[in-house]
């Protein structure tokens, strides 16, 4: 234990040491007077000069009774003096004394007999002004009463931050009596609090003298080890009147109710924020997997440390969920896994895209079977076996520290689609009923988006299947032409299905090239596209002029449900090295000639098929060996944020780059002009003229 050095003051007059009043005795002004056995004053303190008014020169050697006591009290004083000197014990009491100025003052006395080394006897008198003493006693009693009866915990720590004093309220808060606290440090007696932060705060106050007010402390003590409580602590430095640091004093107020209300308000705000975020951030697209990831991103880390979104295989395959699971099993496909931090629990989760079987005893199976959420606030070994898919994953979850679990069903339009699975590892709080309500709300909102996404996914798949079945799978190699093509569907299910291309053999080694776009989307557009494609092939067999082909297509489209379509129809004759082109409201093809800048053909645009009443015109264009003709639909060049002219200029710029194979050119155009979330189909057909090998050559 270290001992603080005494404070030192600067030199006083004539080099004497002096110090300002700093202790209780100085406040009381205790005077010391020593009398010999005859009652003469032999020692006289400076405080005696102040209390009685006599200097040491005036007092020393004189009989104290005659100097300080009124005549009527002298006999009583002599008797008391005789009793003390006779060895009958000390005497204490209040007595009126006479001051030098003739006034009378009530003085509190303590008198006792002294003996020196030669057996000489003396009387020591300690005296203090009664009024001052009573005020100090009253203040001390008041302070003691306030400290002992205060509901606020009060503590004094010494300069080494050891408990020096505590009041009963703090004993009750800590659950420890004072004798188990005094002399010990906080980490010795309060292990369930953040004692490092508490000590750091007190050390800061001790070093700087600046108080710290309303420091929140949250934790548990021996008084209530099963529940978390909160306190507001204020610390200030204790100093004596001359500035010597004595330690740190603190006042501790239990604010558990306020803390809980603030926590509940915070949780309420968090729930509202999550629900608000969910309404904006979940279901931004009609992509099933992205929607599942958006749900997982919302709940981690605010609600769970690890979240998984799993959908029933029956829901993915278009079959309604049966009212009871098939003989003890439920098949799930993992759509999303999200973790707030690296953890072994992620490896224990089913990999995204995999299908996993869960038995009837598993909690997630019971959740989707009963359509009810399942909450396990405190997970034990038995719970782990019902949460994990297998013993190995149960072991992994235990090692990761899974302590609380919640699973809620994803229900949309009365059908159980899957489950939202939530786990806590680092978050020390168990899931509670409020968390269950919040998770269920989020699951309801997400389930609708997931249901929309799966139905649109089915529609998209159906439209794509129909679309691709109607498109040429392997267009034939044609005399005098090298051909490359691409079809890229839109990302959204409702916007798939309207674009098509075709390569049609004609008599005399001629070839018809067709690219069209039905103004619509989805399965109806794909069906209309199929009818127009079939009609185009039938008309092509008649070897008509392109304008006549478009004329007949226009007339036939009036009987179709979605009758509006654009189309470009080209007939290439390799022996005459030219092509005839007609447009029906379609974007102009691009012509790329070796050594020249690419250009958009200046052709009569015509009107879309289905409008009717407007004749189409055919334009003849020379197409020499090496020339390329680029046919495309608007999905390649139209965007919502740039004008079409700028996009067409970009297309020509890409085509003007150094020559490359046609397949590579297709890839370049799609990569540069298309984006993953484009909202339209794209059909692209590039034909390069080659030298003809004579009539009938193949």
Secondary structure, DSSP 4 states (H G I P E B T S, - for coil): ---PPPP-PPB-GGG-B-----SHHHHHT-EEEEEETTSBEEEE-HHHHHHH---HHHHTTSBHHHHHS-GGGHHHHHHHHHHHHTTS--EEEEEEEE-TTS-EEEEEEEEEEEE-TTS-EEEEEEEEEHHHHHHHHHHHHHHHHHHHH-SSEEEEE-TTS-EEEE-HHHHHHHTS-GGGTTT--HHHH-TTS-HHHHHHHHHHHHHH---EEEEEEEE--GGGTTS-EEEEEEEEEEE-TT--EEEEEEEEEE-HHHHHHHHHHHHHHHHHHHHHHHHHHTTSSS-HHHHHHHHHHHHBTTTBSEEEEEEEHHHHTTPPPPSS-BTTEEEEEEEEEEESS--HHHHHSPPTT-EEEEETTSHHHHHHHHT--EEESS--HHHHHHHSSSHHHHHHHHHHT--EEEEEEEEETTEEEEEEEEEESS--SPP-HHHHHHHHHHHHHHHHHHHHHHHHHHHHHHHHHHHHHHS-SSPPP-TTEEEEEEEE--SSGGG-S-EEEEEEE-GGG-EEEEEEEESS-HHHHHHHHHHHHHHHHHHHTTT--HHHHHHHHHHHHTTSSS--EEEEEEEEETTTTEEEEEEESPPPPEEE-TTS--EE--------BTS-SS----EEEE--TT-EEEEE-GGGT--SSS-HHHHHHHHHHHHTSSP--HHHHHHHHHHHH--TT-SS-EEEEEEEE-----TT--
